[in-house]
Amino acid sequence: MNQKGYLIAVVVFVVVLIGGSMAYRSYVSNYAGKDTAAVETTKSASVETAKSASTETAESASAGTAESAAAVETESAEETTVHENVTYAPEFKVYDQDGNAVSLSGITGEMPIIVNLWASWCPPCKAELPHFDAAAKEYEGQIRFMMIDLCDGVQETKDLANALIEENGYEFPVYFDSEGSAVEAFAVYSIPQTILIGKNGELVGQVTGSLSAEALQEYIDQLLAY
């Protein structure tokens, strides 16, 4: 190669080198900057999303706490309502040994009352009568016991009831439901039936079936604590 050709080759090489350098700088300036901006934009979006999610979580937790508090308040209100809605025992009229009429409204206000509906022909009734007799003696002055015989005049009579009482030496007070008033008032379909009545006539409980001495004691404790 002559000297002139050599110089031309050097010039071309220098031009190509300069052009490549300028192209590389342009690429870095244009594309690398765009990538950096994209990264920054993504980071900003992520931060905003995280902030938004955090805010929503806090709001949800706050709402949940408010709902829980409201639920507790509602439950408390319902419990209070249950205690405030007192059910009173229905009125009824029976007769004592001397034939005097005795109504529930005439004896409330003094002490709690335990009503027991029974008959001399009823084996489960007869099985629990000794427990009631013992309890009537023990809680005299604290609880009024009304042992009401279902004296319909046919299957059960006053004489049959008194014969059973005298035979066993029972001392509890006996009344006679000769008009079916107590049976109707308490919708009695089976005996024995025991009804717990508060001092002011509140219906505390009603139990169907013969009671053991232990079961009767539990109901007595419940009535005294009412």
Secondary structure as GFF3:
##gff-version 3
##sequence-region A 1 226
A	DSSP	alpha_helix	3	27	.	.	.	ID=ss1
A	DSSP	pi_helix	28	32	.	.	.	ID=ss2
A	DSSP	alpha_helix	33	84	.	.	.	ID=ss3
A	DSSP	beta_strand	93	95	.	.	.	ID=ss4
A	DSSP	beta_strand	101	103	.	.	.	ID=ss5
A	DSSP	three_ten_helix	104	106	.	.	.	ID=ss6
A	DSSP	beta_strand	113	118	.	.	.	ID=ss7
A	DSSP	alpha_helix	123	138	.	.	.	ID=ss8
A	DSSP	beta_strand	144	149	.	.	.	ID=ss9
A	DSSP	alpha_helix	158	168	.	.	.	ID=ss10
A	DSSP	beta_strand	174	176	.	.	.	ID=ss11
A	DSSP	alpha_helix	181	185	.	.	.	ID=ss12
A	DSSP	beta_strand	193	197	.	.	.	ID=ss13
A	DSSP	beta_strand	203	208	.	.	.	ID=ss14
A	DSSP	alpha_helix	213	225	.	.	.	ID=ss15
###
